[in-house]
Amino acid sequence: MSTTWTLTKENLISKGNTRHGMARTKFYKHWISMKNRCNTDEKYKEVIVCERWGKFENFYSDMYSSYVKHVEEHGEQDTTLDRIKSEKGYSPENCRWATYKVQANNLRTVKKYEVNGEILTPREISEKYKINYWAVHSRIRRKAPLVKASEMNGIK
């Protein structure tokens, strides 16, 4: 991301319908998408956006610096707004920027399993223990051990 926006008094002065100068940015679109999801999507009807984030300026204040850091590390295309605990709403305490991969592992619908004291998704088991993803699913269906002792070698 080459341009860093700073929310200043000058940016907040009205120019037509523009209040902050960020309406065309990806960051602003994340805020709009979050609000629209919770207001119109049936799957999100029980998910609330905290009152503070009803105003874009507050969302900006809480999330912009971490957004910039995430974009610098992962790129703008792989930066998504993620709820840490998917059963809770959108708030500064429960949100972070995540890659699509991290977010996919955090869906409410993804089942998690305990392996060696760790709670992991099938995808995480596959990656950590270098086991084919579909083999993990096969083991789940058969109620077989998710990881064999021979597959744990070298894993800490």
C-alpha positions in Angstrom: 0.0 0.0 0.0 1.7 3.1 -1.1 -0.6 5.8 0.4 -1.2 6.1 4.1 -4.3 8.1 5.0 -4.4 10.2 8.1 -7.8 11.1 9.5 -7.4 14.8 10.2 -9.8 17.7 10.7 -9.2 18.7 7.1 -10.2 15.3 5.9 -13.5 15.5 7.9 -14.6 18.8 6.4 -17.5 18.1 4.1 -16.9 18.2 0.4 -20.2 17.3 -1.1 -21.1 14.0 0.5 -17.5 13.1 1.5 -16.7 13.5 5.2 -13.4 11.7 5.5 -11.9 11.3 2.0 -11.7 7.5 2.3 -14.9 6.4 0.6 -13.1 4.8 -2.3 -10.5 2.9 -0.2 -10.5 -0.8 0.5 -10.4 0.0 4.3 -13.7 1.9 4.0 -15.2 -0.9 2.0 -14.4 -3.4 4.8 -16.4 -1.2 7.2 -19.4 -0.9 4.8 -19.3 -4.6 4.1 -19.3 -5.4 7.8 -22.3 -3.2 8.4 -24.2 -4.4 5.4 -23.6 -8.1 6.3 -25.1 -7.6 9.8 -28.0 -5.5 8.6 -29.1 -7.5 5.5 -27.7 -11.1 5.5 -29.9 -13.7 7.2 -26.8 -15.7 8.2 -25.5 -12.7 10.2 -28.9 -11.5 11.8 -27.6 -12.4 15.3 -24.2 -10.8 14.8 -24.1 -7.2 16.0 -21.7 -4.3 15.3 -20.8 -2.4 18.4 -22.4 1.0 18.8 -19.0 2.7 18.6 -18.4 1.3 15.1 -21.6 2.8 13.8 -19.4 5.8 13.0 -16.6 5.3 10.5 -14.3 7.6 12.3 -14.3 5.3 15.4 -13.7 2.2 13.3 -10.8 4.1 11.6 -9.4 5.1 15.0 -9.5 1.5 16.3 -8.5 -0.5 13.3 -6.5 1.6 10.7 -3.0 1.2 12.1 -3.3 -2.6 12.4 -4.8 -2.6 8.9 -1.8 -0.9 7.5 0.6 -3.3 9.2 -1.4 -6.3 7.9 -1.5 -4.9 4.3 2.3 -4.3 4.4 2.8 -8.0 5.4 0.1 -9.8 3.4 -1.0 -7.3 0.7 -4.4 -5.6 0.4 -6.0 -8.5 -1.5 -5.3 -10.9 1.4 -6.5 -8.7 4.2 -9.9 -9.4 5.6 -11.8 -8.2 8.8 -12.1 -11.3 11.0 -14.0 -11.8 14.3 -11.6 -13.6 16.7 -14.6 -15.4 18.4 -17.0 -16.0 15.6 -19.9 -16.4 18.0 -19.5 -12.8 19.1 -20.1 -9.5 17.3 -17.9 -6.9 15.7 -16.0 -4.8 18.2 -12.4 -3.6 18.8 -11.9 -6.4 21.4 -13.1 -9.1 19.0 -11.8 -8.1 15.6 -8.5 -8.4 13.8 -7.1 -8.3 10.3 -6.5 -11.8 8.9 -5.7 -13.6 5.7 -8.4 -15.5 3.9 -6.7 -18.7 5.0 -6.8 -17.7 8.7 -10.4 -16.5 8.3 -11.5 -19.8 6.7 -10.2 -21.7 9.6 -12.2 -19.5 12.0 -15.6 -20.0 10.5 -18.4 -21.0 12.8 -19.1 -24.0 10.7 -15.6 -25.4 10.7 -15.3 -28.3 13.2 -12.2 -28.5 15.3 -10.4 -31.5 16.8 -8.0 -32.0 19.6 -4.6 -33.3 18.6 -1.9 -33.6 21.2 -3.6 -31.0 23.4 -4.1 -28.5 20.6 -7.4 -27.6 19.1 -7.0 -27.6 15.3 -9.2 -27.6 12.1 -8.7 -30.4 9.5 -6.8 -27.9 7.3 -4.4 -27.0 10.2 -3.9 -30.7 11.0 -3.1 -31.4 7.4 -0.6 -28.5 7.2 1.1 -29.1 10.6 1.6 -32.8 10.3 2.1 -32.8 6.5 -0.9 -35.2 5.9 -3.1 -35.0 2.9 -6.1 -32.9 3.6 -8.5 -35.6 2.3 -6.8 -38.2 4.4 -7.5 -36.2 7.5 -11.2 -36.1 6.5 -11.2 -39.8 5.8 -9.8 -40.4 9.3 -12.5 -38.2 10.8 -15.3 -40.2 9.0 -13.8 -43.5 10.1 -13.1 -42.2 13.7 -9.5 -43.2 13.2 -6.6 -41.4 15.0 -6.2 -38.1 13.2 -2.4 -38.3 13.5 -0.3 -41.4 13.9 2.8 -41.5 16.1 5.0 -41.8 13.0 3.6 -38.6 11.6 4.4 -36.6 14.7 8.2 -36.9 14.3 9.8 -33.6 14.3 6.7 -31.7 15.3 7.0 -29.7 18.5 
